[in-house]
Amino acid sequence: MDIDFEKFEKPLSLGAHAMSGGLVVLWLGFLWLTMPVSSGGIDRVLHLCVGAASAMVIGWLTLAHVWFGNQLKRGADSIRG
């Protein structure tokens, strides 16, 4: 049974772009959750380090989803070369 993936390219592209937006929201929520408070917790320098380290991981995942989404938007020929 042969599956025609060309009809799924646009929904998959939209899903990849939505996932990249969701990752940015996830990162912002993580930064808000780890925000320093006056009653204790982490200080500003550690918060900056946590934000920078998590930005690298989330940033690469976001860029990968945008790249795959753009490939799917262009069509099947752009994926195979």
N, C-alpha and C positions, 0 to 999 in steps of 0.2 A: 504494500500500500504506500503510494507516494504522497507525501504531504506537501502542499504548496505554501511555503512560508512567505511568499510575496504579499499576501493579503494581511499578514500580521506585522509587516514592517512598520507601518505608521503607528499602531497602538503600542508596539514595543519601543519605538522612538519616543513617544510621549511618556511612556512609563519610565524610561531611563532619565529623561529630563526632569520628571517629577521626583524621582528618587534623588537626583542631585540637589534639588531644592529642599527636600526633606532632610538630607544630610547636613545642609547649612543650618536649618532650624534645630536639628539635633545638637550641633556644635554650640550654637548660641544658648540653648537650654543647659548644656553642660557647663558653659562658662557662668551662667547665672547661678547654677546650683553650687558651684565651687567658689562663689564670690566671698571675699573676706568680710567678716562681720566684727563688730566691736566686742562681742562677748567671747570671742575665741575663734579657733579654726586656723586656717592657713593665712599667711601674711601676703602682702601685695606682690612681693618678688616671686614667691612660690606660685601664686595665682598666674603671674605672667609666664612662668616656666610651663605650668600645666596647660595654659592656653596656647602657647607656641608649639608645644609638643603634640597636643591633640589637633592643632590646625594642620600640621604636616600630614597626619594620617587621614583626617577627614578631607583635607584638600586634595590629596591624591585620589581618594575614592570618588570625590565629586568630579574631578577632571576626567577620570576614566569613564564615568557614566555619561558625561557630556560628549566625550569622544565617541563612545559606542552609539549614543543617540543620534549624533550627527551622521555617522556611517549608515545607520538604519534609515535615516531620513532621505539620504541620497539614493538609496536603492541597493539591490543585490550586487550590481556590478562593482560598486566601490568597496565592498567587503572582500571580494575575491581577487581584486587587483586588476 
